[in-house]
Amino acid sequence: MDDNLTRRLDAAGATLERIREDFPWQHVYLQHLAALSFSVAGRSYDSKRMRAMTDRIRTSFGFFSPFRSAAFQLAMYFLTESEDADQSFRRLTALEPLLRQEGVRSYAYAPLLAAVLVRSDADSTLQAKVQRTKAVFEELHRKHPFLTGADDYPLAAMVATAGGPLAPRLADVESVYFLLHLKGLAKGNGLQLLSLILSLGKDSAQQKAERTADLHERFVALGIRIWPQYYGALGLLALLPDENGTLAERAGGIVEALKPRKRYKMLDKGMLLLFAAILLADEAVGTADAPVAAGVLLEVLIEAQTAAMVAATAAATSAAASAGS
């Protein structure tokens, strides 16, 4: 692992300690994600700004609003991904009634959806982006009614906001899905998410499927088994340039470098591969071959596919605690 990546991980580790002091009740995955987000964005973590934005979100929405309950994540997105956090907040307040008006019911995933939709564009385009997101979601649901649920809205929004005609992009999703299944990847939510991510790439469906399957095999050879809930990391890595054919080894090196570190020992290799994918994708931003996905809220992409796992872990912990009381 090169010196630049080492410095970023050291910075993320220092930020993680501060976040844990300020927000000890947040889930450990979200704490790690926030720390890495500040490091990748090249922004200093400011306790006062983070607390102020978190409080502002909590006091601006109703008690049962998903925006209120996800104030920590939204504050993180606004402070790391936006040049103007106040403007992002104003767009958030404008977005809530639009989602209701268009019948977009993303429930617990509304904060992730919002983070994609409020980024960068003018307020006047919000409704158009919501409508386009709904069109993507409905097409996914039509093709895969048993797979498509509220957790697909954030990625549907990312596809919708990537630009260009939707029909060929959605056809690409279908092709990649079935090609990767033929290459041994398990059908299900993880593979649908992977296909959505790969639809942002410029190559043909066949080329993207072959590259992804090759990466998957190389990770297995390195002792990193990628379960379906981590297919998103595989997809992001498959969009990155790899002229020397060393991408899997570089990602694997980051995983092995993280594993012995104090705060990372309890995380499995799949989660560490997600962090490696974020770092390597961010490294590609600004290059001529930077993938479409690399500049579009990397942490949202990652959390969109891990949010269900976080929720399930929290639910299991709560159930175990109740059973033991």
Backbone bond lengths (Angstrom), bond angles and torsions (degrees), N, CA, C in turn:
res aa  C-N    CA-C-N  psi(-1)  N-CA   C-N-CA  omega(-1)  CA-C   N-CA-C  phi
1 M - - - 1.465 - - 1.529 108.92 -
2 D 1.350 116.88 132.34 1.459 119.25 -173.93 1.532 111.69 -77.65
3 D 1.333 114.84 169.75 1.462 121.15 -173.92 1.525 112.11 -63.35
4 N 1.347 117.00 -36.24 1.463 120.17 -178.73 1.525 111.00 -63.42
5 L 1.329 117.41 -44.80 1.457 120.86 178.61 1.529 110.73 -66.33
6 T 1.323 116.66 -37.52 1.471 120.12 177.99 1.515 110.57 -61.67
7 R 1.352 116.44 -43.61 1.468 120.32 179.03 1.528 110.75 -62.30
8 R 1.330 116.95 -40.38 1.465 120.33 -179.89 1.524 110.87 -64.90
9 L 1.314 116.46 -41.81 1.460 119.53 178.93 1.523 111.14 -66.84
10 D 1.321 116.91 -37.28 1.471 120.01 176.92 1.529 110.18 -64.52
11 A 1.339 116.21 -40.73 1.466 120.07 178.72 1.521 110.47 -65.86
12 A 1.333 116.22 -41.88 1.467 119.61 178.32 1.519 111.05 -63.14
13 G 1.332 117.33 -38.55 1.462 120.84 178.43 1.519 112.21 -63.06
14 A 1.338 116.43 -42.49 1.458 120.19 178.75 1.525 110.89 -65.62
15 T 1.348 116.84 -40.78 1.466 120.92 178.28 1.525 110.68 -66.39
16 L 1.321 116.55 -37.35 1.464 120.72 179.49 1.524 111.05 -57.91
17 E 1.318 116.98 -41.84 1.469 120.38 179.71 1.531 110.99 -61.24
18 R 1.321 116.48 -40.58 1.468 120.29 -179.57 1.525 110.97 -69.11
19 I 1.329 116.28 -40.93 1.466 120.06 179.14 1.513 110.68 -63.86
20 R 1.314 116.96 -39.76 1.464 120.11 179.64 1.527 111.60 -65.85
21 E 1.310 116.86 -30.91 1.467 119.87 175.39 1.519 110.93 -71.34
22 D 1.331 116.75 -39.38 1.465 121.19 -176.28 1.528 112.63 -80.44
23 F 1.352 116.31 -36.53 1.475 120.78 -175.14 1.534 109.93 -132.02
24 P 1.344 116.26 63.73 1.478 119.61 -174.48 1.526 113.76 -65.30
25 W 1.337 117.83 -20.64 1.461 120.78 -176.19 1.535 112.82 -86.29
26 Q 1.330 117.59 -9.63 1.465 119.55 179.42 1.531 110.29 -70.33
27 H 1.326 115.55 150.43 1.460 120.32 179.88 1.526 109.84 -60.11
28 V 1.323 116.18 144.28 1.463 120.66 -175.50 1.522 111.90 -58.56
29 Y 1.352 118.16 -35.89 1.466 120.16 179.58 1.522 110.75 -64.69
30 L 1.330 116.43 -39.08 1.460 119.93 -179.37 1.532 110.74 -70.31
31 Q 1.321 117.01 -35.14 1.462 119.80 176.01 1.528 110.59 -62.08
32 H 1.318 115.60 -45.91 1.474 120.18 178.48 1.521 110.60 -62.74
33 L 1.325 115.98 -43.26 1.459 120.73 -178.14 1.525 110.84 -62.46
34 A 1.321 116.60 -43.12 1.460 120.66 179.48 1.528 110.70 -63.21
35 A 1.329 116.75 -44.82 1.460 120.50 -178.89 1.524 110.77 -61.53
36 L 1.326 116.35 -43.82 1.459 120.43 179.77 1.527 110.91 -67.63
37 S 1.327 116.83 -34.91 1.466 120.86 -179.62 1.524 111.17 -63.18
38 F 1.321 116.89 -44.56 1.471 119.96 178.74 1.525 110.63 -64.34
39 S 1.331 116.61 -38.73 1.457 120.16 -179.87 1.526 111.34 -66.73
40 V 1.346 116.38 -46.20 1.459 120.87 -179.59 1.522 111.34 -64.07
41 A 1.340 116.32 -38.93 1.459 120.70 -178.74 1.525 112.43 -73.62
42 G 1.321 116.96 -13.12 1.461 120.49 -177.82 1.511 112.73 70.34
43 R 1.329 116.03 28.97 1.467 120.88 -179.37 1.523 110.22 -113.65
44 S 1.308 115.81 141.93 1.454 120.43 178.15 1.520 109.76 -76.69
45 Y 1.314 115.62 139.43 1.460 120.38 176.90 1.526 109.01 -76.29
46 D 1.321 116.07 123.67 1.455 123.07 -178.81 1.527 108.08 -115.92
47 S 1.329 116.16 109.25 1.464 120.64 -176.36 1.524 112.05 -57.61
48 K 1.319 116.87 -42.63 1.466 120.23 -176.91 1.526 111.22 -65.87
49 R 1.333 117.17 -44.23 1.471 120.23 179.58 1.527 111.12 -65.18
50 M 1.327 115.33 -40.61 1.457 119.50 -179.15 1.534 110.30 -64.65
51 R 1.307 116.90 -45.75 1.469 120.49 178.68 1.525 111.24 -64.54
52 A 1.331 116.47 -41.21 1.464 120.37 -178.46 1.526 111.05 -64.07
53 M 1.333 117.56 -43.75 1.457 120.42 179.83 1.531 110.82 -68.13
54 T 1.321 116.14 -39.46 1.467 120.25 178.13 1.527 110.34 -61.39
55 D 1.322 116.67 -45.81 1.469 121.05 179.51 1.529 111.08 -65.49
56 R 1.318 116.51 -38.36 1.470 120.64 -179.91 1.523 110.82 -61.71
57 I 1.326 116.53 -42.44 1.471 120.45 179.60 1.522 109.95 -67.36
58 R 1.305 117.13 -43.47 1.460 120.65 -177.09 1.525 112.28 -64.38
59 T 1.309 116.71 -34.51 1.465 119.43 -176.89 1.525 113.05 -88.91
60 S 1.336 117.24 -5.67 1.465 120.21 -175.44 1.525 113.40 -100.35
61 F 1.330 117.12 -9.21 1.459 120.47 -177.68 1.528 110.14 -126.87
62 G 1.321 114.38 158.83 1.455 119.96 -177.32 1.517 112.86 -62.77
63 F 1.330 115.34 164.17 1.457 121.59 -174.48 1.522 112.24 -58.82
64 F 1.327 117.67 -35.59 1.457 121.36 -176.69 1.526 113.20 -96.31
65 S 1.318 117.35 6.18 1.459 120.42 -179.84 1.530 110.66 -68.82
66 P 1.348 118.36 133.82 1.469 119.77 175.56 1.522 112.07 -64.28
67 F 1.341 116.73 -23.69 1.468 119.29 177.02 1.530 110.51 -67.09
68 R 1.295 116.11 -37.21 1.465 120.20 179.34 1.527 110.43 -66.66
69 S 1.333 116.04 -45.97 1.464 119.54 -177.50 1.528 112.78 -70.45
70 A 1.341 116.56 -20.09 1.467 120.70 179.42 1.527 111.18 -109.09
71 A 1.321 116.67 30.36 1.463 121.09 -176.62 1.527 112.03 -58.34
72 F 1.320 117.07 -36.97 1.466 120.34 -179.21 1.524 110.90 -62.45
73 Q 1.363 116.02 -48.93 1.463 119.17 -179.79 1.514 112.09 -62.70
74 L 1.328 117.11 -44.45 1.457 120.54 -178.66 1.525 111.39 -63.94
75 A 1.310 116.54 -41.68 1.465 119.98 177.30 1.521 110.18 -60.20
76 M 1.327 115.73 -41.48 1.465 120.53 178.10 1.526 110.63 -61.07
77 Y 1.349 117.45 -47.04 1.455 120.36 -179.69 1.519 111.32 -60.32
78 F 1.333 116.51 -46.51 1.463 120.57 -176.17 1.522 111.68 -64.85
79 L 1.319 117.72 -39.64 1.462 121.01 -174.74 1.528 112.93 -81.87
80 T 1.327 117.76 -19.54 1.459 119.28 -179.84 1.523 112.83 -104.17
81 E 1.329 117.79 -28.09 1.456 120.35 -172.05 1.520 114.78 -110.09
82 S 1.310 117.66 -3.89 1.456 120.22 -175.58 1.519 110.71 -121.01
83 E 1.329 115.16 139.15 1.463 119.38 174.43 1.524 110.36 -73.86
84 D 1.315 116.66 -21.19 1.462 121.65 -178.64 1.525 108.51 -136.89
85 A 1.337 116.39 92.25 1.467 121.28 -176.95 1.530 111.54 -62.63
86 D 1.327 117.06 -33.74 1.467 119.81 178.84 1.525 111.19 -64.95
87 Q 1.325 116.28 -40.01 1.459 120.16 178.47 1.531 110.45 -65.48
88 S 1.326 117.41 -40.01 1.458 120.72 177.16 1.517 110.73 -62.13
89 F 1.318 116.49 -38.69 1.463 120.00 177.97 1.527 110.67 -63.89
90 R 1.332 116.93 -43.29 1.467 120.04 179.88 1.530 110.72 -62.61
91 R 1.315 116.77 -38.76 1.464 119.86 177.19 1.529 111.07 -65.85
92 L 1.309 116.04 -34.19 1.467 120.14 178.10 1.525 110.67 -62.06
93 T 1.332 116.47 -44.28 1.468 119.09 -179.81 1.526 111.13 -66.55
94 A 1.341 116.98 -31.30 1.466 120.34 177.94 1.524 111.11 -75.63
95 L 1.322 116.43 -26.38 1.468 120.76 -175.79 1.522 112.42 -74.71
96 E 1.323 117.79 -36.24 1.473 120.82 -173.87 1.530 112.84 -54.49
97 P 1.346 119.91 -50.36 1.473 118.54 178.69 1.520 113.08 -67.21
98 L 1.333 117.59 -29.53 1.462 120.36 178.46 1.534 111.28 -65.39
99 L 1.315 116.88 -39.88 1.459 120.52 178.55 1.524 110.82 -63.08
100 R 1.328 116.47 -40.70 1.465 119.87 177.43 1.525 110.50 -66.49
101 Q 1.326 115.76 -43.64 1.457 121.02 -177.97 1.533 111.38 -60.56
102 E 1.311 117.02 -39.49 1.470 121.52 -177.51 1.529 112.11 -87.96
103 G 1.317 117.66 -0.94 1.459 120.60 178.16 1.510 114.07 71.27
104 V 1.331 116.71 29.61 1.463 121.08 177.37 1.521 107.92 -88.21
105 R 1.315 115.95 108.69 1.465 121.29 -176.06 1.527 108.79 -110.50
106 S 1.311 114.77 87.14 1.460 118.93 -176.71 1.524 112.58 -100.04
107 Y 1.333 117.52 -5.38 1.455 123.37 173.45 1.539 111.66 50.80
108 A 1.348 116.20 -121.32 1.466 119.69 -174.79 1.518 112.64 -63.47
109 Y 1.336 117.86 -18.23 1.455 120.84 -178.03 1.525 112.60 -93.01
110 A 1.315 116.88 2.63 1.466 120.87 179.45 1.530 112.69 -57.19
111 P 1.342 120.14 -40.30 1.469 118.58 178.87 1.519 112.98 -62.27
112 L 1.332 117.88 -39.51 1.456 120.81 178.37 1.520 110.87 -66.81
113 L 1.329 114.83 -41.57 1.462 120.47 176.49 1.526 110.20 -60.57
114 A 1.312 116.21 -45.42 1.465 120.94 -179.22 1.523 111.29 -61.84
115 A 1.329 116.45 -40.87 1.457 119.91 -178.15 1.519 111.76 -61.09
116 V 1.324 117.41 -34.94 1.461 120.70 177.12 1.524 110.72 -72.81
117 L 1.325 116.54 -44.06 1.464 120.43 -171.94 1.531 113.69 -74.31
118 V 1.310 118.25 -32.06 1.473 118.65 -175.12 1.523 112.05 -85.35
119 R 1.315 117.45 -7.57 1.453 120.20 -174.98 1.529 111.82 -72.29
120 S 1.275 116.69 125.53 1.470 128.69 164.81 1.534 117.85 72.11
121 D 1.328 119.00 -39.11 1.465 118.20 -173.30 1.529 113.04 -80.38
122 A 1.315 114.78 162.50 1.465 120.38 -179.88 1.521 110.92 -69.76
123 D 1.327 116.10 156.46 1.461 121.48 -178.32 1.529 111.87 -57.69
124 S 1.324 116.19 -33.61 1.462 119.94 -175.27 1.527 112.52 -65.39
125 T 1.346 117.76 -17.66 1.461 120.21 -178.81 1.523 112.63 -93.96
126 L 1.326 117.66 -3.94 1.460 120.18 -175.55 1.528 112.28 -57.94
127 Q 1.329 116.47 -47.31 1.458 119.10 -177.01 1.527 110.91 -63.17
128 A 1.316 117.11 -41.15 1.459 120.46 178.97 1.524 110.63 -62.67
129 K 1.324 117.34 -39.14 1.457 120.46 179.79 1.521 111.00 -69.05
130 V 1.338 117.13 -37.31 1.460 120.76 177.11 1.528 109.92 -63.70
131 Q 1.323 116.86 -44.47 1.461 120.88 -179.38 1.531 111.22 -64.31
132 R 1.298 116.00 -40.72 1.476 120.16 179.44 1.536 110.34 -67.43
133 T 1.319 116.87 -38.55 1.464 121.28 176.68 1.522 110.62 -61.97
134 K 1.325 115.71 -43.25 1.462 120.10 179.29 1.526 110.59 -62.66
135 A 1.322 117.04 -37.79 1.469 120.91 179.09 1.523 110.72 -64.06
136 V 1.328 117.54 -41.79 1.462 121.23 177.57 1.524 110.18 -63.07
137 F 1.327 115.55 -47.09 1.466 120.27 -178.60 1.527 111.36 -60.45
138 E 1.317 116.22 -45.08 1.471 119.86 -177.56 1.526 111.59 -65.03
139 E 1.322 117.58 -34.53 1.457 120.11 177.63 1.537 110.46 -69.28
140 L 1.328 115.92 -40.01 1.464 119.50 176.14 1.523 110.76 -62.14
141 H 1.329 115.64 -42.28 1.459 120.22 -179.26 1.525 110.94 -66.90
142 R 1.317 116.62 -34.91 1.468 119.96 178.86 1.522 110.69 -65.41
143 K 1.349 116.34 -40.67 1.461 120.32 -177.85 1.533 112.05 -79.52
144 H 1.343 116.04 -35.20 1.471 120.31 -175.81 1.530 109.77 -135.05
145 P 1.317 117.26 70.66 1.470 119.90 -174.47 1.522 114.43 -62.04
146 F 1.331 117.28 -29.19 1.462 119.52 -177.48 1.524 112.74 -87.49
147 L 1.316 116.68 -13.86 1.461 121.00 179.43 1.520 112.40 -97.39
148 T 1.316 116.29 -33.55 1.465 120.97 -169.82 1.523 111.10 -84.87
149 G 1.322 114.81 123.33 1.459 120.87 178.45 1.504 110.97 -142.06
150 A 1.323 116.47 -169.79 1.462 120.97 -175.83 1.523 112.57 -58.43
151 D 1.345 117.94 -27.58 1.454 120.38 -179.34 1.527 112.95 -68.29
152 D 1.339 116.92 -12.71 1.465 120.23 178.92 1.530 112.88 -86.94
153 Y 1.316 118.39 -10.29 1.459 120.27 -178.30 1.539 113.81 -60.62
154 P 1.339 119.79 -45.04 1.476 117.74 -179.41 1.521 113.34 -59.67
155 L 1.348 116.65 -41.16 1.463 118.57 178.75 1.517 111.25 -72.74
156 A 1.344 117.31 -32.96 1.464 119.98 174.50 1.527 109.74 -60.54
157 A 1.328 116.00 -38.86 1.465 120.20 178.31 1.520 111.23 -66.47
158 M 1.326 117.23 -37.67 1.449 119.41 -179.83 1.524 110.71 -66.84
159 V 1.338 116.37 -39.95 1.467 120.08 175.84 1.529 110.21 -64.94
160 A 1.338 115.96 -42.23 1.469 120.76 -178.08 1.518 112.28 -64.23
161 T 1.328 117.71 -36.21 1.460 121.12 -175.86 1.524 112.76 -89.72
162 A 1.343 116.93 -3.17 1.466 119.88 179.75 1.525 111.85 -73.18
163 G 1.345 116.67 -15.47 1.461 120.23 177.84 1.521 112.57 89.41
164 G 1.318 114.89 169.38 1.454 120.73 179.66 1.518 112.63 82.68
165 P 1.337 117.29 168.56 1.464 121.31 179.42 1.521 111.20 -61.81
166 L 1.316 116.15 141.59 1.462 120.21 -177.93 1.525 112.62 -79.15
167 A 1.323 117.95 -36.10 1.461 121.21 -172.62 1.540 112.95 -55.88
168 P 1.343 119.51 -51.96 1.466 118.33 -180.00 1.518 113.10 -66.15
169 R 1.332 117.32 -31.89 1.462 120.00 179.29 1.528 110.60 -67.80
170 L 1.328 116.85 -41.53 1.458 120.83 179.21 1.524 111.28 -70.54
171 A 1.326 116.94 -33.92 1.463 119.97 174.82 1.526 109.88 -63.95
172 D 1.331 116.04 -36.09 1.461 121.64 177.37 1.524 110.44 -63.83
173 V 1.335 117.16 -39.72 1.463 121.45 177.33 1.526 109.88 -56.85
174 E 1.330 116.68 -46.74 1.462 121.60 -178.77 1.528 110.89 -63.11
175 S 1.320 116.38 -45.97 1.463 120.26 -177.71 1.524 111.51 -62.71
176 V 1.327 116.00 -47.19 1.461 120.47 -178.66 1.529 110.44 -62.73
177 Y 1.322 116.30 -40.47 1.468 121.22 -179.31 1.528 110.62 -55.82
178 F 1.317 116.75 -50.50 1.460 119.99 -175.64 1.525 112.21 -76.34
179 L 1.328 118.02 -33.29 1.459 120.64 176.80 1.524 111.03 -63.98
180 L 1.333 116.78 -42.61 1.465 120.20 -179.92 1.522 111.59 -69.37
181 H 1.328 116.21 -34.25 1.466 117.85 175.89 1.526 110.23 -64.06
182 L 1.323 117.85 -39.90 1.461 121.55 177.72 1.531 111.32 -63.40
183 K 1.334 115.99 -25.32 1.459 120.48 179.08 1.526 112.62 -90.18
184 G 1.347 116.53 6.40 1.458 119.41 171.75 1.504 116.74 108.06
185 L 1.324 119.06 -3.65 1.454 119.71 178.41 1.528 109.77 -80.71
186 A 1.317 115.91 143.19 1.463 121.33 -172.56 1.521 111.82 -73.75
187 K 1.337 115.71 134.55 1.456 119.86 173.76 1.521 110.00 -64.39
188 G 1.325 116.78 151.99 1.458 120.60 176.72 1.515 111.93 141.86
189 N 1.328 115.67 -167.54 1.462 121.15 -176.86 1.520 112.28 -61.18
190 G 1.335 116.36 -40.41 1.457 119.31 -179.30 1.509 112.53 -62.12
191 L 1.340 116.75 -40.19 1.453 120.17 -179.77 1.524 111.34 -72.12
192 Q 1.330 117.71 -33.46 1.462 119.70 176.07 1.525 110.22 -65.26
193 L 1.337 116.28 -42.34 1.457 119.58 178.46 1.525 110.52 -63.23
194 L 1.331 116.49 -43.13 1.461 120.90 178.15 1.531 110.75 -59.03
195 S 1.316 116.51 -41.88 1.468 120.66 -179.69 1.521 111.43 -66.09
196 L 1.321 117.28 -36.92 1.465 120.88 177.24 1.521 110.93 -64.09
197 I 1.317 116.13 -42.70 1.464 120.00 179.35 1.529 110.27 -63.44
198 L 1.334 116.06 -45.51 1.464 120.09 -177.92 1.520 112.50 -66.92
199 S 1.335 117.64 -22.42 1.469 119.87 178.55 1.519 111.51 -64.30
200 L 1.328 117.76 -16.27 1.459 121.74 179.19 1.528 112.23 -80.78
201 G 1.318 116.54 -11.24 1.460 120.12 179.34 1.518 112.36 -79.92
202 K 1.328 116.17 163.95 1.466 121.70 -174.07 1.524 113.25 -93.17
203 D 1.324 118.46 -19.19 1.463 120.81 -176.22 1.525 111.12 -74.49
204 S 1.334 115.76 173.41 1.462 120.45 177.54 1.524 109.91 -71.21
205 A 1.329 115.40 162.72 1.464 119.94 178.61 1.523 110.62 -58.54
206 Q 1.321 117.06 -40.84 1.464 121.37 -179.59 1.527 110.73 -62.52
207 Q 1.322 116.80 -45.08 1.466 120.53 -178.99 1.532 111.03 -64.48
208 K 1.323 116.35 -42.66 1.470 119.72 -179.15 1.519 111.15 -66.59
209 A 1.333 116.92 -39.18 1.462 120.37 179.36 1.531 110.56 -65.87
210 E 1.331 116.66 -42.25 1.457 119.94 -179.44 1.528 111.13 -65.47
211 R 1.333 116.00 -42.23 1.461 119.66 -179.73 1.524 110.88 -64.60
212 T 1.327 116.41 -42.01 1.462 120.89 -179.23 1.518 111.15 -66.02
213 A 1.339 116.48 -44.22 1.463 120.20 179.23 1.525 111.15 -63.06
214 D 1.332 116.65 -37.71 1.467 120.86 177.96 1.521 110.88 -64.60
215 L 1.339 116.44 -44.15 1.468 119.91 176.92 1.522 111.14 -60.18
216 H 1.326 115.82 -43.03 1.455 121.03 -179.84 1.531 110.61 -57.99
217 E 1.322 116.68 -45.40 1.465 121.15 179.87 1.526 111.06 -64.96
218 R 1.314 116.79 -38.33 1.469 120.14 -179.68 1.523 111.13 -67.67
219 F 1.334 117.03 -36.20 1.465 119.03 176.91 1.532 111.13 -67.75
220 V 1.311 116.75 -40.36 1.467 119.90 177.03 1.527 109.84 -59.75
221 A 1.328 117.30 -41.37 1.458 121.55 178.95 1.528 111.23 -64.06
222 L 1.335 116.15 -28.66 1.466 120.97 178.47 1.526 112.38 -84.57
223 G 1.332 117.01 -0.16 1.460 120.32 179.94 1.512 113.71 86.12
224 I 1.337 116.84 16.83 1.465 121.37 178.57 1.528 107.76 -111.86
225 R 1.322 115.67 99.78 1.458 119.71 178.63 1.518 109.15 -85.36
226 I 1.305 117.00 127.61 1.467 121.02 -175.53 1.520 109.51 -102.20
227 W 1.310 116.07 107.55 1.455 121.37 177.49 1.531 109.24 -76.02
228 P 1.338 117.17 158.61 1.472 119.70 -176.38 1.523 114.80 -53.48
229 Q 1.347 118.71 -32.78 1.462 118.86 -178.84 1.527 112.29 -68.20
230 Y 1.345 117.26 -11.98 1.458 120.95 178.14 1.529 112.75 -109.73
231 Y 1.325 117.23 12.48 1.461 119.75 178.84 1.533 112.04 -60.32
232 G 1.333 117.44 -25.26 1.462 120.12 178.99 1.511 112.14 -59.38
233 A 1.329 117.23 -39.64 1.464 120.83 177.91 1.519 110.17 -64.00
234 L 1.324 115.97 -40.82 1.466 120.69 178.48 1.531 110.55 -61.26
235 G 1.330 116.15 -41.11 1.457 120.47 179.51 1.509 112.87 -64.95
236 L 1.312 116.22 -43.97 1.460 119.93 179.90 1.522 110.45 -62.82
237 L 1.328 116.40 -43.36 1.461 120.10 178.82 1.530 111.40 -64.58
238 A 1.326 116.83 -35.73 1.467 120.23 -179.41 1.517 112.48 -66.85
239 L 1.331 118.21 -18.77 1.462 121.31 177.74 1.529 112.67 -85.58
240 L 1.324 117.15 -9.98 1.465 120.39 -174.98 1.520 111.71 -83.92
241 P 1.330 117.34 149.32 1.462 120.13 174.59 1.526 110.27 -64.63
242 D 1.333 116.97 142.92 1.462 121.30 -177.53 1.522 108.79 -146.93
243 E 1.314 115.72 60.52 1.460 121.01 -174.11 1.525 112.70 -60.74
244 N 1.332 116.94 -34.97 1.460 120.34 -176.85 1.524 113.15 -92.62
245 G 1.343 116.65 -1.89 1.456 119.29 179.85 1.508 114.03 68.34
246 T 1.336 117.01 27.81 1.472 120.11 -176.33 1.529 112.70 -115.07
247 L 1.340 117.64 10.38 1.464 120.09 -173.61 1.526 112.18 -60.99
248 A 1.323 117.57 -45.44 1.462 120.33 -179.76 1.528 110.73 -60.62
249 E 1.325 115.94 -42.12 1.457 119.87 -179.48 1.528 111.20 -66.33
250 R 1.343 116.83 -38.27 1.464 119.62 178.02 1.522 111.00 -65.40
251 A 1.334 116.24 -44.63 1.466 119.94 177.99 1.515 110.29 -63.19
252 G 1.345 116.26 -42.89 1.456 119.76 178.01 1.514 112.01 -62.12
253 G 1.335 116.31 -35.11 1.458 119.96 177.84 1.520 112.16 -64.76
254 I 1.331 116.39 -38.46 1.464 120.11 177.19 1.528 110.20 -65.21
255 V 1.333 116.17 -42.25 1.472 120.40 178.34 1.527 109.87 -58.43
256 E 1.330 117.01 -47.21 1.460 120.68 -177.97 1.528 111.66 -68.02
257 A 1.344 116.58 -31.16 1.467 119.67 177.99 1.523 111.61 -72.35
258 L 1.351 115.97 -32.23 1.459 120.04 -179.85 1.526 112.29 -76.24
259 K 1.306 116.75 -37.68 1.461 121.90 -169.97 1.527 113.93 -53.15
260 P 1.337 120.35 -42.29 1.472 119.48 -178.84 1.526 114.12 -78.13
261 R 1.314 117.68 -13.65 1.463 120.17 -175.85 1.529 110.55 -66.71
262 K 1.296 114.86 145.84 1.460 122.21 -171.87 1.520 113.42 -50.28
263 R 1.322 117.87 -50.09 1.462 121.34 -172.91 1.521 113.37 -84.45
264 Y 1.337 117.20 -3.78 1.458 120.17 -175.59 1.530 113.04 -111.72
265 K 1.319 116.43 -5.19 1.460 120.17 -173.80 1.518 113.20 -60.54
266 M 1.319 117.42 -33.54 1.462 120.87 -175.32 1.531 112.95 -86.39
267 L 1.332 118.06 -5.05 1.461 121.22 179.54 1.526 109.65 -89.21
268 D 1.338 116.73 140.91 1.456 118.77 -179.79 1.529 110.33 -78.73
269 K 1.325 114.90 168.99 1.464 119.70 -174.54 1.520 112.82 -65.40
270 G 1.329 117.38 -29.01 1.459 119.75 177.73 1.514 111.70 -62.89
271 M 1.341 117.02 -43.83 1.456 120.53 178.22 1.528 110.74 -66.19
272 L 1.325 116.91 -39.88 1.463 120.08 178.82 1.524 111.03 -65.65
273 L 1.330 116.70 -31.86 1.468 119.63 176.59 1.526 110.63 -66.95
274 L 1.334 117.22 -32.72 1.462 120.34 174.80 1.523 110.31 -61.29
275 F 1.334 116.18 -43.69 1.466 120.09 179.23 1.528 110.40 -65.00
276 A 1.328 116.69 -40.15 1.464 120.35 178.30 1.525 110.69 -62.44
277 A 1.340 116.01 -40.34 1.467 120.04 179.57 1.519 110.97 -62.85
278 I 1.331 117.60 -40.98 1.464 121.15 178.19 1.524 110.12 -60.65
279 L 1.330 117.04 -47.30 1.465 120.68 -177.47 1.529 111.71 -64.18
280 L 1.307 116.96 -43.84 1.459 120.11 -177.74 1.529 111.88 -72.44
281 A 1.336 116.85 -34.90 1.462 119.39 176.98 1.522 110.65 -67.00
282 D 1.325 115.75 -41.84 1.458 119.01 179.24 1.523 110.87 -63.80
283 E 1.319 116.37 -35.41 1.462 120.93 178.61 1.520 111.42 -61.21
284 A 1.354 116.63 -30.13 1.462 121.12 -178.84 1.521 112.91 -80.02
285 V 1.341 117.98 -17.17 1.458 120.78 -178.97 1.526 109.72 -61.65
286 G 1.327 114.77 133.19 1.458 119.01 179.22 1.514 113.58 95.58
287 T 1.344 116.69 -11.07 1.459 118.95 176.36 1.521 109.06 -88.44
288 A 1.298 115.98 163.71 1.463 120.27 -178.15 1.521 111.86 -63.78
289 D 1.340 116.44 -27.72 1.460 120.52 -177.17 1.519 112.70 -102.43
290 A 1.327 117.00 18.81 1.463 119.10 -178.41 1.526 110.33 -61.18
291 P 1.343 116.64 133.57 1.466 119.41 -179.97 1.508 111.54 -72.00
292 V 1.314 116.39 156.19 1.461 121.21 178.70 1.514 110.37 -55.09
293 A 1.325 116.99 -42.68 1.462 121.38 -173.32 1.523 112.63 -69.84
294 A 1.345 118.00 -23.42 1.453 119.71 -171.26 1.520 112.82 -63.90
295 G 1.329 118.00 -28.46 1.444 119.87 -178.03 1.512 113.93 -101.65
296 V 1.334 117.38 11.63 1.462 119.90 -173.74 1.522 110.43 -117.97
297 L 1.307 116.16 82.32 1.461 121.14 175.02 1.527 112.80 45.56
298 L 1.297 116.21 69.65 1.462 120.23 -178.26 1.521 111.71 -55.39
299 E 1.322 115.90 -42.16 1.461 117.50 -176.95 1.525 112.74 -68.92
300 V 1.328 116.99 -27.94 1.465 118.69 175.89 1.523 109.45 -67.45
301 L 1.321 115.51 -43.12 1.452 119.75 178.72 1.523 109.81 -58.07
302 I 1.319 116.47 -45.63 1.454 120.11 -178.47 1.519 110.85 -67.75
303 E 1.323 116.93 -45.64 1.463 117.93 -176.25 1.518 111.98 -71.67
304 A 1.330 116.80 -27.50 1.457 119.09 179.43 1.517 111.17 -57.39
305 Q 1.327 116.73 -34.38 1.452 118.93 -178.64 1.520 112.46 -94.98
306 T 1.326 118.88 -11.46 1.459 119.74 178.26 1.529 112.31 -104.86
307 A 1.326 117.06 -9.09 1.469 119.41 -177.38 1.524 111.23 -59.95
308 A 1.324 116.43 -39.61 1.462 119.87 179.64 1.522 110.23 -63.14
309 M 1.331 116.08 -38.81 1.456 119.92 179.27 1.528 111.02 -67.35
310 V 1.336 116.13 -40.52 1.463 120.38 177.42 1.522 110.45 -61.17
311 A 1.334 115.87 -45.89 1.460 120.48 -179.78 1.523 110.69 -62.76
312 A 1.337 116.42 -41.80 1.458 120.31 -179.53 1.529 111.04 -65.80
313 T 1.333 116.16 -39.02 1.460 120.12 178.40 1.517 110.85 -64.26
314 A 1.340 115.85 -44.82 1.464 119.95 179.29 1.525 111.00 -62.32
315 A 1.344 116.25 -41.16 1.461 120.63 179.93 1.523 110.68 -64.96
316 A 1.331 116.34 -41.74 1.457 120.10 -179.71 1.530 110.90 -65.61
317 T 1.333 115.59 -40.21 1.466 119.83 178.09 1.513 111.17 -62.84
318 S 1.332 115.66 -43.51 1.458 120.67 178.87 1.532 111.05 -63.02
319 A 1.341 116.31 -43.16 1.465 120.63 -179.92 1.521 111.23 -63.51
320 A 1.355 115.65 -40.42 1.455 119.45 179.56 1.522 111.78 -65.48
321 A 1.344 114.99 -39.30 1.448 119.99 179.18 1.534 110.99 -64.50
322 S 1.343 114.96 -40.88 1.465 119.93 179.52 1.526 110.91 -65.60
323 A 1.318 115.64 -39.25 1.466 119.77 -178.48 1.519 111.51 -68.34
324 G 1.330 114.39 -29.88 1.460 117.78 -177.98 1.503 114.90 -87.39
325 S 1.345 116.62 -6.47 1.465 119.60 -176.17 1.519 111.00 -87.65
